[in-house]
Amino acid sequence: MGRTSDARERILTAARTLMLSRGYSALGVAEICAAAGVPKGSFYYFFASKEELALAVVEEHWAGQRAEWTRALAGDVPPLRRLRRLYESTEAELRAGRESCGTVTGCLLGNLALELSTRTESVRERLREIFDEQVALVAETVAEARARGEVTVADTGAAARALVAQLEGRVLFAKLYDDPGRLDALWADSLALLGAEESQGAV
C-alpha cells in the first residue's frame, strides 16, 4: 500500500482518470483501488461510499478548473480577449488529454452531469452549483464588455448561460467525434450571440 499520507490522493487521481475514460456507473471500488495501488480497506477509511468519492473528485477537479477559468478571465487584457483565452485554454486541455489518453475524454463535469443527473441528487446539486459559478465568472466578463460598448446583449446573465452551454456542447461534440477541432467555430458563434464585431477578441 502507498503511504497513508498519499493514499487518498492516489484514490482520487485513479478515480478521476477512470471516470473520464469509462464513466461512473461502470466502475467498482475494487477497480479504483487496484488502479490506485491501495487495498480496499483504505478506500473506506477515506470515503464512506463511491458517491462520496465522486463528490470529492468533482471538488478537486473544479478547484483546478476554477483556477484556470479565473486565470483565463483575469483582467489583464480586454474582456472579449479574455473570453477567447478561456476557449483556447479549453481546447488546449482537450488536445493534451487526447495526447495522453489517445482519445478526447471531454469534460469530467459535463460527463457526470449527463450520467448522474437523474440518479444521484447530491452530485447533481453540486454540479448545478459549479455550472452556476462558471456562468457567474463569464457574466462578469460579458458585463464588462457591454460597459465598453463591445457587445449588444441586454441580459448579461442570460448571455453567459448561453456561452457556457455552447462551450459545454462543443466539448461534448469534440468527445463524440474525437476531434478537438470541433471547438473551432465556437468563437464566431459566440460573437454572433453577443452581437460583437468579428475583430473583437483578436490577438
C-alpha beads as a LAMMPS data file, in Angstrom:
LAMMPS data file: protein, C-alpha beads

203 atoms
202 bonds

1 atom types
1 bond types

-500.0 500.0 xlo xhi
-500.0 500.0 ylo yhi
-500.0 500.0 zlo zhi

Masses

1 110.0

Atoms # bond

1 1 1 0.000 0.000 0.000
2 1 1 1.114 3.574 -0.596
3 1 1 1.904 5.794 2.319
4 1 1 -1.197 6.764 4.311
5 1 1 -0.382 10.403 3.588
6 1 1 -0.807 9.958 -0.157
7 1 1 -3.324 7.094 -0.342
8 1 1 -6.333 9.428 -0.515
9 1 1 -4.776 11.442 -3.316
10 1 1 -3.913 8.280 -5.215
11 1 1 -7.516 7.090 -4.955
12 1 1 -8.778 10.472 -6.177
13 1 1 -6.349 10.518 -9.099
14 1 1 -7.217 6.970 -10.134
15 1 1 -10.948 7.630 -9.818
16 1 1 -10.759 10.817 -11.874
17 1 1 -8.821 9.068 -14.652
18 1 1 -11.207 6.123 -14.723
19 1 1 -14.313 8.331 -14.603
20 1 1 -13.034 10.339 -17.563
21 1 1 -12.346 7.244 -19.646
22 1 1 -15.188 4.931 -18.545
23 1 1 -17.764 6.928 -16.647
24 1 1 -19.016 6.480 -13.098
25 1 1 -21.573 3.681 -13.175
26 1 1 -19.327 1.023 -14.675
27 1 1 -16.636 1.488 -12.037
28 1 1 -16.325 -0.619 -8.932
29 1 1 -14.452 0.207 -5.752
30 1 1 -12.096 -2.742 -6.274
31 1 1 -11.082 -1.476 -9.720
32 1 1 -10.432 2.017 -8.384
33 1 1 -8.308 0.626 -5.549
34 1 1 -6.345 -1.579 -7.949
35 1 1 -5.600 1.400 -10.180
36 1 1 -4.576 3.450 -7.139
37 1 1 -2.405 0.659 -5.750
38 1 1 -4.146 0.631 -2.372
39 1 1 -6.141 -2.065 -0.531
40 1 1 -9.910 -1.836 -0.438
41 1 1 -9.837 -1.058 3.275
42 1 1 -8.018 2.187 2.501
43 1 1 -10.899 3.300 0.314
44 1 1 -13.413 3.034 3.132
45 1 1 -11.020 4.721 5.520
46 1 1 -11.296 7.872 3.397
47 1 1 -14.702 7.527 1.698
48 1 1 -17.973 6.161 3.005
49 1 1 -19.211 5.289 -0.482
50 1 1 -18.495 5.607 -4.187
51 1 1 -20.893 8.559 -4.276
52 1 1 -18.836 10.353 -1.636
53 1 1 -15.741 9.666 -3.740
54 1 1 -17.464 11.114 -6.812
55 1 1 -18.197 14.311 -4.896
56 1 1 -14.566 14.531 -3.798
57 1 1 -13.389 14.026 -7.392
58 1 1 -15.771 16.766 -8.546
59 1 1 -14.470 19.147 -5.875
60 1 1 -10.828 18.514 -6.709
61 1 1 -11.440 18.807 -10.442
62 1 1 -13.398 22.039 -10.075
63 1 1 -10.742 23.550 -7.814
64 1 1 -8.188 23.139 -10.592
65 1 1 -10.595 24.190 -13.319
66 1 1 -11.783 27.233 -11.368
67 1 1 -8.179 28.374 -11.018
68 1 1 -7.732 28.077 -14.791
69 1 1 -11.003 29.877 -15.553
70 1 1 -10.026 32.651 -13.143
71 1 1 -6.611 32.949 -14.784
72 1 1 -8.066 32.995 -18.298
73 1 1 -10.690 35.594 -17.405
74 1 1 -8.345 37.794 -15.352
75 1 1 -8.497 41.473 -16.288
76 1 1 -5.066 41.999 -17.839
77 1 1 -6.468 42.256 -21.392
78 1 1 -9.830 43.457 -22.848
79 1 1 -12.838 41.329 -21.801
80 1 1 -13.559 39.603 -25.097
81 1 1 -9.917 38.661 -25.464
82 1 1 -10.207 37.032 -22.033
83 1 1 -13.261 35.059 -23.126
84 1 1 -11.390 33.859 -26.184
85 1 1 -8.457 32.902 -23.950
86 1 1 -10.828 30.693 -21.942
87 1 1 -11.874 28.909 -25.125
88 1 1 -8.254 28.477 -26.193
89 1 1 -7.367 27.057 -22.789
90 1 1 -10.258 24.587 -23.010
91 1 1 -9.216 23.419 -26.475
92 1 1 -5.589 23.080 -25.361
93 1 1 -6.725 20.901 -22.453
94 1 1 -8.723 18.675 -24.802
95 1 1 -5.730 18.301 -27.114
96 1 1 -3.410 17.499 -24.203
97 1 1 -5.875 14.902 -22.950
98 1 1 -6.048 13.342 -26.391
99 1 1 -2.264 13.149 -26.498
100 1 1 -2.084 11.349 -23.153
101 1 1 -5.201 9.150 -23.419
102 1 1 -5.388 8.574 -27.158
103 1 1 -8.914 9.961 -27.329
104 1 1 -10.857 13.090 -26.388
105 1 1 -12.390 12.382 -22.980
106 1 1 -14.462 15.565 -22.811
107 1 1 -15.374 17.487 -19.670
108 1 1 -15.498 15.456 -16.458
109 1 1 -18.198 17.700 -15.002
110 1 1 -20.305 17.544 -18.157
111 1 1 -19.844 13.786 -18.424
112 1 1 -21.023 13.278 -14.853
113 1 1 -23.928 15.681 -15.332
114 1 1 -25.172 13.593 -18.254
115 1 1 -24.654 10.283 -16.466
116 1 1 -25.780 11.046 -12.920
117 1 1 -28.211 13.962 -13.082
118 1 1 -31.307 11.749 -12.882
119 1 1 -29.957 9.323 -10.267
120 1 1 -27.602 10.917 -7.754
121 1 1 -29.068 14.026 -6.173
122 1 1 -26.009 15.067 -4.175
123 1 1 -23.777 15.024 -7.260
124 1 1 -26.412 16.754 -9.377
125 1 1 -26.793 19.537 -6.830
126 1 1 -23.053 20.156 -6.623
127 1 1 -22.654 20.128 -10.408
128 1 1 -25.507 22.631 -10.698
129 1 1 -23.715 24.920 -8.242
130 1 1 -20.475 24.616 -10.202
131 1 1 -22.096 25.452 -13.534
132 1 1 -23.731 28.445 -11.840
133 1 1 -20.248 29.538 -10.727
134 1 1 -18.999 29.201 -14.291
135 1 1 -21.874 31.318 -15.559
136 1 1 -21.147 33.978 -12.932
137 1 1 -17.492 34.170 -13.983
138 1 1 -18.418 34.572 -17.641
139 1 1 -21.216 37.036 -16.824
140 1 1 -18.707 39.402 -15.191
141 1 1 -16.643 39.391 -18.377
142 1 1 -19.678 39.927 -20.614
143 1 1 -20.892 42.780 -18.399
144 1 1 -17.520 44.491 -18.724
145 1 1 -17.591 44.062 -22.496
146 1 1 -21.070 45.592 -22.602
147 1 1 -19.909 48.541 -20.483
148 1 1 -17.157 49.125 -23.042
149 1 1 -19.695 49.033 -25.881
150 1 1 -18.198 45.861 -27.367
151 1 1 -21.343 43.696 -27.160
152 1 1 -25.029 44.479 -27.510
153 1 1 -26.729 41.889 -25.311
154 1 1 -29.382 43.204 -22.934
155 1 1 -29.128 40.421 -20.318
156 1 1 -25.537 39.559 -19.477
157 1 1 -26.580 36.656 -17.231
158 1 1 -28.621 35.021 -19.976
159 1 1 -25.796 35.593 -22.451
160 1 1 -23.307 33.995 -20.061
161 1 1 -25.543 30.930 -19.609
162 1 1 -25.767 30.590 -23.385
163 1 1 -21.985 30.888 -23.748
164 1 1 -21.280 28.259 -21.081
165 1 1 -23.878 25.944 -22.633
166 1 1 -22.331 26.497 -26.055
167 1 1 -18.842 25.751 -24.731
168 1 1 -20.038 22.602 -22.980
169 1 1 -21.884 21.478 -26.101
170 1 1 -18.818 21.955 -28.282
171 1 1 -16.747 19.940 -25.809
172 1 1 -19.385 17.197 -25.991
173 1 1 -19.115 17.199 -29.796
174 1 1 -15.317 17.064 -29.516
175 1 1 -15.675 13.929 -27.387
176 1 1 -18.303 12.376 -29.643
177 1 1 -16.257 12.924 -32.821
178 1 1 -12.871 12.524 -31.065
179 1 1 -11.850 15.861 -32.523
180 1 1 -10.794 18.952 -30.531
181 1 1 -11.263 20.904 -33.765
182 1 1 -14.987 20.853 -33.050
183 1 1 -14.291 23.938 -30.923
184 1 1 -13.050 25.904 -33.949
185 1 1 -16.433 27.510 -34.677
186 1 1 -17.061 28.409 -31.038
187 1 1 -15.588 31.900 -31.205
188 1 1 -17.532 33.030 -34.270
189 1 1 -20.740 31.611 -32.795
190 1 1 -20.083 33.437 -29.516
191 1 1 -19.502 36.761 -31.254
192 1 1 -22.789 36.328 -33.113
193 1 1 -24.591 35.527 -29.867
194 1 1 -23.115 38.616 -28.211
195 1 1 -23.705 40.912 -31.167
196 1 1 -19.974 41.720 -31.369
197 1 1 -17.705 42.545 -34.276
198 1 1 -15.599 39.770 -35.809
199 1 1 -12.458 41.743 -34.943
200 1 1 -13.298 41.774 -31.222
201 1 1 -11.136 39.495 -29.096
202 1 1 -8.448 39.263 -31.759
203 1 1 -4.953 38.528 -30.541

Bonds

1 1 1 2
2 1 2 3
3 1 3 4
4 1 4 5
5 1 5 6
6 1 6 7
7 1 7 8
8 1 8 9
9 1 9 10
10 1 10 11
11 1 11 12
12 1 12 13
13 1 13 14
14 1 14 15
15 1 15 16
16 1 16 17
17 1 17 18
18 1 18 19
19 1 19 20
20 1 20 21
21 1 21 22
22 1 22 23
23 1 23 24
24 1 24 25
25 1 25 26
26 1 26 27
27 1 27 28
28 1 28 29
29 1 29 30
30 1 30 31
31 1 31 32
32 1 32 33
33 1 33 34
34 1 34 35
35 1 35 36
36 1 36 37
37 1 37 38
38 1 38 39
39 1 39 40
40 1 40 41
41 1 41 42
42 1 42 43
43 1 43 44
44 1 44 45
45 1 45 46
46 1 46 47
47 1 47 48
48 1 48 49
49 1 49 50
50 1 50 51
51 1 51 52
52 1 52 53
53 1 53 54
54 1 54 55
55 1 55 56
56 1 56 57
57 1 57 58
58 1 58 59
59 1 59 60
60 1 60 61
61 1 61 62
62 1 62 63
63 1 63 64
64 1 64 65
65 1 65 66
66 1 66 67
67 1 67 68
68 1 68 69
69 1 69 70
70 1 70 71
71 1 71 72
72 1 72 73
73 1 73 74
74 1 74 75
75 1 75 76
76 1 76 77
77 1 77 78
78 1 78 79
79 1 79 80
80 1 80 81
81 1 81 82
82 1 82 83
83 1 83 84
84 1 84 85
85 1 85 86
86 1 86 87
87 1 87 88
88 1 88 89
89 1 89 90
90 1 90 91
91 1 91 92
92 1 92 93
93 1 93 94
94 1 94 95
95 1 95 96
96 1 96 97
97 1 97 98
98 1 98 99
99 1 99 100
100 1 100 101
101 1 101 102
102 1 102 103
103 1 103 104
104 1 104 105
105 1 105 106
106 1 106 107
107 1 107 108
108 1 108 109
109 1 109 110
110 1 110 111
111 1 111 112
112 1 112 113
113 1 113 114
114 1 114 115
115 1 115 116
116 1 116 117
117 1 117 118
118 1 118 119
119 1 119 120
120 1 120 121
121 1 121 122
122 1 122 123
123 1 123 124
124 1 124 125
125 1 125 126
126 1 126 127
127 1 127 128
128 1 128 129
129 1 129 130
130 1 130 131
131 1 131 132
132 1 132 133
133 1 133 134
134 1 134 135
135 1 135 136
136 1 136 137
137 1 137 138
138 1 138 139
139 1 139 140
140 1 140 141
141 1 141 142
142 1 142 143
143 1 143 144
144 1 144 145
145 1 145 146
146 1 146 147
147 1 147 148
148 1 148 149
149 1 149 150
150 1 150 151
151 1 151 152
152 1 152 153
153 1 153 154
154 1 154 155
155 1 155 156
156 1 156 157
157 1 157 158
158 1 158 159
159 1 159 160
160 1 160 161
161 1 161 162
162 1 162 163
163 1 163 164
164 1 164 165
165 1 165 166
166 1 166 167
167 1 167 168
168 1 168 169
169 1 169 170
170 1 170 171
171 1 171 172
172 1 172 173
173 1 173 174
174 1 174 175
175 1 175 176
176 1 176 177
177 1 177 178
178 1 178 179
179 1 179 180
180 1 180 181
181 1 181 182
182 1 182 183
183 1 183 184
184 1 184 185
185 1 185 186
186 1 186 187
187 1 187 188
188 1 188 189
189 1 189 190
190 1 190 191
191 1 191 192
192 1 192 193
193 1 193 194
194 1 194 195
195 1 195 196
196 1 196 197
197 1 197 198
198 1 198 199
199 1 199 200
200 1 200 201
201 1 201 202
202 1 202 203
